[in-house]
Amino acid sequence: MTTIETSFAAARKLDGGEDRIDGHNYQLRVTVAGNGPDTIDVLQEKIQERVLGELDHIMLDERLPRTDPGSVAEWIWSKLESEIRGLHEIRLQERRGQWVTVSRIKND
């Protein structure tokens, strides 16, 4: 397994208040199973281009239909699934000690 850990900053509008926002420094871990063809540098480039390039320093409400941590993690998975062979797990931390995990188990 190879795990890439990175972070991005983003905010979202709070329920019931158009002028109130909630910003976070998200921690992201992307784990790839096995020894795929991609090097760590290539994995980092794909994560930068497909995820961080779209989510870093934005209002999530303007990019995603739902902004709860689970939905953001699912969105990240959907962006990386076709790009990273052997994608095993996405872990996203919005608040310290609170992680959301998305993984897929394939039965061949």
N, C-alpha and C positions, 0 to 999 in steps of 0.2 A: 504494500500500500504506500502511496505517496500522498501527503497532505500539504496543501498550500494554504497558508494563513495570511489574510490581509484585512484591511478595514476600509470603511467609507463613511462619510458623514451625510446625513439626509434628515429631512424634517417632514412632518405631516400636520394637517390642520386637526385641531382637537374637536371632538364632537360638540356641536352646539355653539361653536364660536368661530366665526370666519376670521377674526383677527388674532386668535390664539393659536400658536403653533407649538409642536412638541418635537424637539430636535434630538438626535442621537448620534453617537459614534458607534456604528455597527461593527462587530467583529465577524468575519466570514472565514469558514474553513471549508475547503473543497478537497474531498478525498477521492482518489482514483485507485481502483483495484488493479493488482498485477503490475507488470512492467510493460505498459503500453508503449506505442511508438513515439509518443511525445516526450520531450525532455522537460525538465522543470521550467526552463526558460520559455518554452513554447506554451506550457500550461499557464504560466503567469501572463503571457501575452494574450491568450484567449480570454482569461478572466478579466484582464484589464479592458480589453476591447468590448466584450459582450456584456459585462456586468458593471464594472466600476465606471467605465466611460458613459454609461447611461444613468447610473444612480448616484454617483458622488456629487455632493453639494447641490442637490435639487429638492424640490417639494415633491414628495412621492405621490401625492394626490394628482399631480399633473401628468404623471407617467403611468401609474398603475391603477387598476380599477378598485383594488382593496389594498390597504396599507398596514394591516396587522402583520406581526412578524411571520406567522405561518404562511400567509399569502405572499409576502415578499420572498420567503425562502422557496416557495413553489415556483414563483416567477423566475428566480435565479436558476433553479433546476431546468426549467423549460428553455432558458437561453443557452445553457451549457450542454444539455443532453445530446444534441446532434453534433456538437463541436468537440467533445472530449470522449474518446473511446474509453470504456471501462469506468465511467463516472459511477462512483459508489455511494457518496454521501455529501450532502450539503448541511452545514451547521451554521446557524446565524444567531448571534447574540445581540439583542437590543439593549438589555439592561444587564449589568454585572450579575453573573451567576444564573441567568435565565436564557437557556439555549432552546432553539427550535431545530429539529432535525428532519430532513427529508432524505429518504433513500428508496431505492427500488430493488426488489429481489426478483431476478429473472429465473424462471424454471425452464431450463432447456430440455 
